[in-house]
């Protein structure tokens, strides 16, 4: 009797993790289907619902942090979860991807949390900041890859929002201020499948691999850290998660429970891929059987090639490249404010740059490094400070390290470089400010 099951992986973006899970499902003798925009259809007729493709179980890999409208994706996942067993159920993902909701869910547990404050009034939030000492972490409640996270001084003023997202204060926990590091513990089905230590890159304190952080495998995870990671994933209710812990002078503290943690950094550090373990859990949830030795063997490789069952790469709305103008209305945010301005697109600039006065108005920064910028006939270039800002363009958010310069003599206080423009097509004949004379600059 054939006990093969069909696993659907729900993902609307071109995800290497989704490919790895689908390949693992096939290697374990079952069928995998990529649930995406070009094949999902739910039909309700005479009180009955039909899901096409007809899968037996769903592994949820929707990325909520990167979208401006996460409720839309949550609603989609919730709709499908009513029809099929779903790993990383939407209500639990809602808790996990909102960092402050994660913290409140763990209040009263044995998981140690950094002190944190969420206030919707600016005066109240800044008044509360005094209790955190000389430095405090300021971060958006929804964020990814370290974007929307700052370490600020006690005398810096902050806003309750960064752009459209709420932000909060969090105690700075570190054991060695000269070497910022934390742990990423990957949990699948109440078991730890791999752990890596992450180190911040030079001139930064955030350890995210996407920001240039380095990693190394951890073979002997301290028992108290292991217990904390497992309890955090179980309490939040995730079937698989990357749990981030940081060690302070008084022990381990939880930073985040990530429902869509990537596989690449963990595999590079440990030689272990979580994909076969997630595939095993999905298959068994649907009533199928797998061989544990085969799972362990498959986990020694990370096969994120395009699955044989996928005829074409998935398309998504954001990859039907949005067109923006030579000048564009954008929202720009820092720690203390948000401004709507007109920015100029410059495909010749590798990095976005911001005027010093505007940077001061929105609370951009703090200065994290220096970069050398070439301008006009200056072959050697000149050094400029680099600060973190959040830029909203055409409904999307981009956290970038922008160079700081005096643009007071120019028409546009913000220049969009390729770090942002790579996501768009630029129509040089289109302007958001037709009545403004063209800017003249080198």
TITOR-277823 format. One record per residue (C-alpha): chain; y, x, z. Coordinates in steps of 0.25 Angstrom, whole numbers. Layout:
REM residues N
(pt "A"; (Y; X; Z)),
...
***
This chain:
REM residues 442
(pt "A"; (0; 0; 0)),
(pt "A"; (14; 5; -4)),
(pt "A"; (23; 6; 8)),
(pt "A"; (34; 12; 0)),
(pt "A"; (48; 7; 5)),
(pt "A"; (61; 8; -2)),
(pt "A"; (73; 15; 5)),
(pt "A"; (87; 11; 1)),
(pt "A"; (98; 21; 4)),
(pt "A"; (112; 14; 5)),
(pt "A"; (123; 24; 0)),
(pt "A"; (134; 21; -10)),
(pt "A"; (138; 36; -12)),
(pt "A"; (132; 48; -19)),
(pt "A"; (124; 52; -6)),
(pt "A"; (115; 65; -5)),
(pt "A"; (109; 59; 8)),
(pt "A"; (105; 46; 1)),
(pt "A"; (98; 54; -10)),
(pt "A"; (91; 62; 0)),
(pt "A"; (86; 50; 8)),
(pt "A"; (81; 43; -5)),
(pt "A"; (74; 56; -10)),
(pt "A"; (67; 57; 4)),
(pt "A"; (63; 42; 3)),
(pt "A"; (57; 45; -11)),
(pt "A"; (50; 58; -6)),
(pt "A"; (44; 50; 6)),
(pt "A"; (37; 40; -4)),
(pt "A"; (47; 28; -4)),
(pt "A"; (58; 23; -12)),
(pt "A"; (73; 25; -11)),
(pt "A"; (84; 18; -17)),
(pt "A"; (99; 22; -16)),
(pt "A"; (107; 9; -12)),
(pt "A"; (120; 10; -19)),
(pt "A"; (131; 3; -27)),
(pt "A"; (123; 2; -40)),
(pt "A"; (111; -5; -34)),
(pt "A"; (113; -13; -22)),
(pt "A"; (113; -28; -23)),
(pt "A"; (111; -38; -12)),
(pt "A"; (108; -52; -17)),
(pt "A"; (109; -64; -8)),
(pt "A"; (102; -77; -13)),
(pt "A"; (97; -89; -6)),
(pt "A"; (99; -83; 7)),
(pt "A"; (91; -70; 3)),
(pt "A"; (96; -56; 1)),
(pt "A"; (90; -47; -10)),
(pt "A"; (93; -32; -9)),
(pt "A"; (92; -24; -22)),
(pt "A"; (87; -13; -22)),
(pt "A"; (76; -18; -13)),
(pt "A"; (75; -7; -3)),
(pt "A"; (67; -8; 10)),
(pt "A"; (77; 0; 19)),
(pt "A"; (91; 5; 18)),
(pt "A"; (96; 19; 23)),
(pt "A"; (111; 17; 25)),
(pt "A"; (119; 29; 19)),
(pt "A"; (132; 22; 17)),
(pt "A"; (144; 31; 19)),
(pt "A"; (154; 23; 27)),
(pt "A"; (164; 34; 32)),
(pt "A"; (169; 37; 18)),
(pt "A"; (173; 23; 13)),
(pt "A"; (186; 16; 16)),
(pt "A"; (178; 3; 18)),
(pt "A"; (165; 6; 26)),
(pt "A"; (164; -9; 30)),
(pt "A"; (160; -12; 15)),
(pt "A"; (148; -2; 16)),
(pt "A"; (144; -6; 30)),
(pt "A"; (144; -21; 24)),
(pt "A"; (135; -16; 13)),
(pt "A"; (125; -9; 22)),
(pt "A"; (125; -20; 32)),
(pt "A"; (122; -30; 20)),
(pt "A"; (110; -21; 16)),
(pt "A"; (105; -19; 30)),
(pt "A"; (103; -34; 32)),
(pt "A"; (93; -33; 21)),
(pt "A"; (86; -21; 24)),
(pt "A"; (83; -11; 35)),
(pt "A"; (94; -1; 35)),
(pt "A"; (95; 13; 42)),
(pt "A"; (109; 16; 48)),
(pt "A"; (112; 1; 49)),
(pt "A"; (127; -3; 46)),
(pt "A"; (131; -7; 60)),
(pt "A"; (126; 7; 65)),
(pt "A"; (133; 14; 54)),
(pt "A"; (146; 7; 57)),
(pt "A"; (145; 13; 71)),
(pt "A"; (142; 27; 66)),
(pt "A"; (152; 29; 55)),
(pt "A"; (163; 25; 65)),
(pt "A"; (164; 37; 74)),
(pt "A"; (171; 29; 86)),
(pt "A"; (161; 17; 84)),
(pt "A"; (150; 28; 86)),
(pt "A"; (156; 33; 99)),
(pt "A"; (158; 19; 105)),
(pt "A"; (143; 16; 101)),
(pt "A"; (139; 28; 109)),
(pt "A"; (147; 25; 121)),
(pt "A"; (138; 24; 133)),
(pt "A"; (126; 32; 127)),
(pt "A"; (122; 46; 130)),
(pt "A"; (129; 51; 118)),
(pt "A"; (141; 59; 122)),
(pt "A"; (154; 56; 115)),
(pt "A"; (167; 63; 113)),
(pt "A"; (178; 55; 120)),
(pt "A"; (186; 47; 109)),
(pt "A"; (197; 37; 108)),
(pt "A"; (200; 26; 98)),
(pt "A"; (213; 19; 98)),
(pt "A"; (220; 11; 88)),
(pt "A"; (234; 14; 93)),
(pt "A"; (240; 27; 90)),
(pt "A"; (247; 28; 103)),
(pt "A"; (235; 25; 111)),
(pt "A"; (226; 35; 102)),
(pt "A"; (236; 46; 104)),
(pt "A"; (238; 44; 119)),
(pt "A"; (223; 44; 121)),
(pt "A"; (222; 58; 113)),
(pt "A"; (228; 65; 125)),
(pt "A"; (215; 64; 133)),
(pt "A"; (208; 73; 123)),
(pt "A"; (215; 86; 126)),
(pt "A"; (221; 96; 116)),
(pt "A"; (212; 92; 104)),
(pt "A"; (205; 79; 100)),
(pt "A"; (197; 74; 88)),
(pt "A"; (204; 63; 80)),
(pt "A"; (194; 56; 70)),
(pt "A"; (193; 44; 61)),
(pt "A"; (182; 34; 66)),
(pt "A"; (176; 34; 52)),
(pt "A"; (175; 48; 45)),
(pt "A"; (166; 57; 38)),
(pt "A"; (164; 72; 35)),
(pt "A"; (174; 75; 46)),
(pt "A"; (185; 68; 39)),
(pt "A"; (195; 61; 48)),
(pt "A"; (193; 70; 60)),
(pt "A"; (204; 79; 66)),
(pt "A"; (205; 87; 79)),
(pt "A"; (219; 85; 84)),
(pt "A"; (228; 90; 95)),
(pt "A"; (232; 82; 107)),
(pt "A"; (247; 81; 102)),
(pt "A"; (243; 76; 88)),
(pt "A"; (246; 61; 86)),
(pt "A"; (235; 53; 79)),
(pt "A"; (233; 39; 73)),
(pt "A"; (222; 29; 76)),
(pt "A"; (219; 29; 61)),
(pt "A"; (217; 39; 50)),
(pt "A"; (220; 31; 38)),
(pt "A"; (212; 18; 39)),
(pt "A"; (202; 23; 49)),
(pt "A"; (203; 23; 64)),
(pt "A"; (203; 37; 71)),
(pt "A"; (200; 41; 85)),
(pt "A"; (201; 53; 95)),
(pt "A"; (189; 60; 100)),
(pt "A"; (187; 71; 110)),
(pt "A"; (185; 85; 104)),
(pt "A"; (171; 90; 108)),
(pt "A"; (168; 105; 105)),
(pt "A"; (161; 116; 112)),
(pt "A"; (167; 128; 104)),
(pt "A"; (181; 125; 98)),
(pt "A"; (179; 138; 89)),
(pt "A"; (166; 132; 82)),
(pt "A"; (166; 117; 80)),
(pt "A"; (152; 112; 78)),
(pt "A"; (143; 100; 80)),
(pt "A"; (129; 94; 78)),
(pt "A"; (125; 85; 67)),
(pt "A"; (111; 78; 71)),
(pt "A"; (104; 70; 61)),
(pt "A"; (96; 59; 67)),
(pt "A"; (86; 50; 59)),
(pt "A"; (78; 39; 66)),
(pt "A"; (81; 44; 80)),
(pt "A"; (77; 58; 76)),
(pt "A"; (85; 71; 74)),
(pt "A"; (82; 76; 60)),
(pt "A"; (92; 88; 60)),
(pt "A"; (104; 94; 67)),
(pt "A"; (115; 103; 62)),
(pt "A"; (126; 110; 69)),
(pt "A"; (139; 109; 61)),
(pt "A"; (151; 119; 62)),
(pt "A"; (165; 116; 58)),
(pt "A"; (171; 124; 46)),
(pt "A"; (182; 134; 48)),
(pt "A"; (195; 128; 51)),
(pt "A"; (189; 115; 55)),
(pt "A"; (182; 109; 67)),
(pt "A"; (174; 98; 60)),
(pt "A"; (160; 101; 57)),
(pt "A"; (157; 92; 45)),
(pt "A"; (149; 99; 34)),
(pt "A"; (158; 91; 24)),
(pt "A"; (170; 99; 30)),
(pt "A"; (163; 112; 28)),
(pt "A"; (156; 113; 42)),
(pt "A"; (143; 122; 43)),
(pt "A"; (130; 118; 48)),
(pt "A"; (117; 123; 55)),
(pt "A"; (104; 117; 59)),
(pt "A"; (101; 114; 74)),
(pt "A"; (87; 116; 77)),
(pt "A"; (88; 114; 92)),
(pt "A"; (97; 102; 95)),
(pt "A"; (100; 101; 109)),
(pt "A"; (93; 89; 115)),
(pt "A"; (106; 82; 121)),
(pt "A"; (112; 83; 107)),
(pt "A"; (99; 77; 100)),
(pt "A"; (98; 66; 110)),
(pt "A"; (113; 63; 108)),
(pt "A"; (112; 62; 93)),
(pt "A"; (99; 53; 94)),
(pt "A"; (106; 44; 103)),
(pt "A"; (119; 43; 95)),
(pt "A"; (111; 39; 82)),
(pt "A"; (103; 29; 90)),
(pt "A"; (115; 23; 97)),
(pt "A"; (123; 22; 85)),
(pt "A"; (111; 16; 78)),
(pt "A"; (109; 25; 66)),
(pt "A"; (95; 28; 59)),
(pt "A"; (101; 41; 54)),
(pt "A"; (113; 49; 57)),
(pt "A"; (120; 62; 59)),
(pt "A"; (124; 63; 73)),
(pt "A"; (136; 73; 76)),
(pt "A"; (137; 80; 90)),
(pt "A"; (146; 90; 96)),
(pt "A"; (144; 99; 108)),
(pt "A"; (155; 100; 118)),
(pt "A"; (155; 107; 132)),
(pt "A"; (149; 95; 138)),
(pt "A"; (138; 92; 128)),
(pt "A"; (136; 85; 115)),
(pt "A"; (145; 74; 110)),
(pt "A"; (143; 64; 98)),
(pt "A"; (153; 65; 86)),
(pt "A"; (147; 56; 76)),
(pt "A"; (134; 48; 71)),
(pt "A"; (135; 49; 56)),
(pt "A"; (126; 38; 49)),
(pt "A"; (128; 45; 35)),
(pt "A"; (127; 60; 39)),
(pt "A"; (124; 69; 27)),
(pt "A"; (112; 77; 26)),
(pt "A"; (116; 90; 19)),
(pt "A"; (122; 98; 31)),
(pt "A"; (110; 94; 39)),
(pt "A"; (100; 99; 29)),
(pt "A"; (108; 112; 27)),
(pt "A"; (108; 115; 41)),
(pt "A"; (94; 110; 45)),
(pt "A"; (86; 109; 33)),
(pt "A"; (83; 94; 36)),
(pt "A"; (86; 82; 28)),
(pt "A"; (88; 69; 35)),
(pt "A"; (85; 61; 22)),
(pt "A"; (69; 60; 24)),
(pt "A"; (71; 56; 38)),
(pt "A"; (80; 45; 34)),
(pt "A"; (71; 41; 23)),
(pt "A"; (59; 41; 32)),
(pt "A"; (67; 31; 42)),
(pt "A"; (70; 22; 31)),
(pt "A"; (56; 22; 25)),
(pt "A"; (50; 19; 39)),
(pt "A"; (61; 8; 42)),
(pt "A"; (56; 1; 29)),
(pt "A"; (41; 2; 33)),
(pt "A"; (37; 14; 25)),
(pt "A"; (30; 26; 29)),
(pt "A"; (33; 41; 27)),
(pt "A"; (27; 54; 31)),
(pt "A"; (35; 62; 42)),
(pt "A"; (30; 75; 36)),
(pt "A"; (36; 72; 23)),
(pt "A"; (49; 68; 29)),
(pt "A"; (50; 81; 36)),
(pt "A"; (47; 89; 23)),
(pt "A"; (57; 81; 15)),
(pt "A"; (68; 83; 26)),
(pt "A"; (67; 98; 23)),
(pt "A"; (74; 96; 10)),
(pt "A"; (87; 88; 6)),
(pt "A"; (84; 81; -7)),
(pt "A"; (97; 74; -10)),
(pt "A"; (95; 74; -25)),
(pt "A"; (96; 61; -33)),
(pt "A"; (84; 53; -30)),
(pt "A"; (75; 50; -41)),
(pt "A"; (77; 35; -39)),
(pt "A"; (92; 36; -41)),
(pt "A"; (95; 36; -56)),
(pt "A"; (110; 38; -54)),
(pt "A"; (120; 43; -44)),
(pt "A"; (126; 32; -36)),
(pt "A"; (140; 27; -39)),
(pt "A"; (150; 23; -29)),
(pt "A"; (163; 16; -30)),
(pt "A"; (170; 29; -24)),
(pt "A"; (164; 37; -35)),
(pt "A"; (169; 28; -46)),
(pt "A"; (181; 38; -45)),
(pt "A"; (194; 32; -40)),
(pt "A"; (206; 35; -48)),
(pt "A"; (219; 39; -41)),
(pt "A"; (232; 43; -46)),
(pt "A"; (241; 56; -47)),
(pt "A"; (248; 50; -35)),
(pt "A"; (240; 41; -26)),
(pt "A"; (243; 33; -13)),
(pt "A"; (235; 38; -2)),
(pt "A"; (233; 37; 13)),
(pt "A"; (234; 50; 21)),
(pt "A"; (230; 51; 36)),
(pt "A"; (230; 61; 47)),
(pt "A"; (228; 60; 62)),
(pt "A"; (241; 53; 65)),
(pt "A"; (244; 44; 53)),
(pt "A"; (242; 39; 39)),
(pt "A"; (252; 39; 27)),
(pt "A"; (251; 32; 13)),
(pt "A"; (257; 42; 3)),
(pt "A"; (256; 45; -12)),
(pt "A"; (248; 57; -15)),
(pt "A"; (247; 66; -27)),
(pt "A"; (234; 69; -33)),
(pt "A"; (232; 84; -37)),
(pt "A"; (218; 87; -43)),
(pt "A"; (222; 102; -44)),
(pt "A"; (223; 103; -29)),
(pt "A"; (210; 105; -21)),
(pt "A"; (215; 100; -8)),
(pt "A"; (224; 89; -4)),
(pt "A"; (238; 93; 2)),
(pt "A"; (247; 85; 11)),
(pt "A"; (262; 87; 15)),
(pt "A"; (265; 93; 28)),
(pt "A"; (274; 81; 32)),
(pt "A"; (264; 70; 29)),
(pt "A"; (253; 78; 36)),
(pt "A"; (261; 78; 48)),
(pt "A"; (264; 63; 47)),
(pt "A"; (249; 59; 46)),
(pt "A"; (244; 70; 56)),
(pt "A"; (236; 78; 46)),
(pt "A"; (228; 90; 51)),
(pt "A"; (227; 97; 60)),
(pt "A"; (228; 110; 51)),
(pt "A"; (213; 114; 49)),
(pt "A"; (214; 126; 40)),
(pt "A"; (223; 133; 29)),
(pt "A"; (220; 132; 14)),
(pt "A"; (226; 140; 2)),
(pt "A"; (233; 132; -8)),
(pt "A"; (237; 137; -22)),
(pt "A"; (250; 131; -28)),
(pt "A"; (256; 133; -41)),
(pt "A"; (258; 148; -44)),
(pt "A"; (254; 152; -30)),
(pt "A"; (240; 159; -33)),
(pt "A"; (238; 163; -19)),
(pt "A"; (241; 150; -13)),
(pt "A"; (246; 147; 1)),
(pt "A"; (239; 142; 13)),
(pt "A"; (241; 128; 18)),
(pt "A"; (236; 121; 31)),
(pt "A"; (224; 110; 29)),
(pt "A"; (224; 97; 36)),
(pt "A"; (215; 85; 36)),
(pt "A"; (220; 72; 31)),
(pt "A"; (213; 59; 26)),
(pt "A"; (218; 54; 13)),
(pt "A"; (215; 39; 8)),
(pt "A"; (215; 38; -7)),
(pt "A"; (211; 26; -15)),
(pt "A"; (203; 20; -3)),
(pt "A"; (196; 33; 0)),
(pt "A"; (198; 43; 12)),
(pt "A"; (198; 58; 11)),
(pt "A"; (199; 67; 22)),
(pt "A"; (204; 81; 17)),
(pt "A"; (209; 94; 22)),
(pt "A"; (223; 94; 15)),
(pt "A"; (232; 106; 14)),
(pt "A"; (246; 104; 21)),
(pt "A"; (259; 107; 13)),
(pt "A"; (273; 104; 12)),
(pt "A"; (274; 93; 1)),
(pt "A"; (288; 88; 5)),
(pt "A"; (294; 92; -8)),
(pt "A"; (283; 85; -16)),
(pt "A"; (282; 71; -19)),
(pt "A"; (268; 69; -13)),
(pt "A"; (264; 72; 1)),
(pt "A"; (249; 73; -2)),
(pt "A"; (242; 79; -13)),
(pt "A"; (228; 75; -16)),
(pt "A"; (219; 86; -20)),
(pt "A"; (205; 87; -25)),
(pt "A"; (199; 85; -11)),
(pt "A"; (203; 71; -13)),
(pt "A"; (204; 69; -28)),
(pt "A"; (190; 73; -31)),
(pt "A"; (186; 59; -27)),
(pt "A"; (196; 52; -37)),
(pt "A"; (200; 52; -52)),
(pt "A"; (215; 56; -53)),
(pt "A"; (224; 48; -63)),
(pt "A"; (236; 57; -65)),
(pt "A"; (243; 46; -72)),
(pt "A"; (242; 37; -60)),
(pt "A"; (252; 37; -49)),
(pt "A"; (254; 29; -36)),
(pt "A"; (269; 31; -37)),
(pt "A"; (273; 29; -51)),
(pt "A"; (288; 29; -48)),
(pt "A"; (287; 43; -41)),
(pt "A"; (290; 55; -49)),
(pt "A"; (280; 65; -52)),
(pt "A"; (278; 76; -41)),
(pt "A"; (282; 90; -46)),
(pt "A"; (274; 101; -39)),
(pt "A"; (267; 113; -42)),
***
